[in-house]
Amino acid sequence: MISLNIDDIEPGMILGAEVKDRTGRVLLSKGTTITDKHISIFKMWGVIDAMIENADKETIEAKAVAALEPTDLARAQQEIDAIFQFVEQQEHPFIVELKRLGGIRIAQGKTA
């Protein structure tokens, strides 16, 4: 079970925990199979993530990268490399992961 951003949740996924709005009101209960309508409701009520039972991080990330144009990904990686150019420990696992995720977000056009 992993926590997924609302943008990564797809119909057919199964909730691993209740989804609540910002005030704590339960919108959907654990075990519910997600539909397009549920995703729309989450967005309307400001839900940003949810625990999902039948998903794994690697598959979700592979889909995100596969959907990107290689040229966009290369351009984004150049931007990230420039941002991190003065970091001394380039091979530290945290820095490697931060650069990887930042590159994906830039390539997707997400800056916030």
Helices and strands as residue ranges (DSSP letters): E 2-5, G 6-8, E 19-20, E 26-28, H 36-44, E 49-52, H 57-66, H 70-83, H 93-107
